[in-house]
Amino acid sequence: MDDRLVEILEKILLIDRSSITPDLRREDIEDWDSMTHLVLISDIEEEFGVSFSDEQIAEVMSVADLITLISS
């Protein structure tokens, strides 16, 4: 997993990097609400120089989904 993504997740979700795995889901993190989700997506788009559609953003339910989006 890209260190830049881990750093963004750690910073935005306020969780320890050791708990960040591809299997981590939105429902597992109480603070990963809709507003936090938008901030997270915005930071990822800026860091990786990518842009996601509204549909793609709505479909993200896990770290694995983020990795897939960034890779595509």
N, C-alpha and C positions, 0 to 999 in steps of 0.2 A: 504494500500500500504506500502511496506517495506521502512523504513526510509533510509536504505542504497541506495536503488534505487533512492529515491527522492534526496538524497545528490549528487549522481553521475549526475543525470539530471540537477540539479541546477548548479553544478560546470562546466560541459561540455557545456551546452547550454546557460549558463549565464542568467538564468531566475529566477525569484522569486519563491520560493517553493509554494506559494499560488496559482500560476497559473498551477501547475503540477497536472493534473488529468488523469485518464485512457483515457479520450476522446481526450487528446492533441495529435495532429497529426503532422507529419513531415512538412507538407505543412503550418502549422500554425506558424512555427518558421523559420524565414529567415536564421538564422545561422545553422540550422540543414541540412547542405549540406552533400555530400558524404564523405568528409574527416572527418567531425565532427561525422558522423554516425559510421565510423570505430573506431574512438577514443572512442566513447560512448560504442560500443559493446565490445571493448577490456577491458575497465574498468569494465564493468558488468561481463564479463567472469572471470576476475581476482578476483573481489570481491566475487562473488557467487560460484566460483569453478566449472564453467560450460564451455562447449564449444559448439559453434553453427556451423552448416554447412554454406557454402556460400549461399545455397538456403534459409535457415532460415534467415540469415542476410539480404538478399535482400528483403525478404517478410515483414520485420518490417516497418510498416507505422505509428505506434502510440505507446503511452505508454502502452495501453492495450495489444498490440502485445508483447511488452517486458515482461510484467507481465506473459503472457501465456508461453513464451519461458523459463523464469526463473523457472516457476512452473513445467514444464514438464521434 
